[in-house]
């Protein structure tokens, strides 16, 4: 059935577990595990609902370009620096 484990073998293992731990402890473990799973599912559902509400409540962000356009052209600066270098070298040779 389950990888060669028969129903009788599963019942024997279950009986040994009940003898070792007792039904009260097993019931408490089952209750705690079930509560944890329910709490996890509830937290996931609340998070999804909160995320949907936040997206719906907030308006779209607007982008404005009110500042003066100060741009820096790296290629132009490199070209200017390259043009200045040969003249400096020529002056040093003289």
Secondary structure as UniProt FT lines:
FT   HELIX           7..21
FT   HELIX           23..57
FT   HELIX           74..93
//
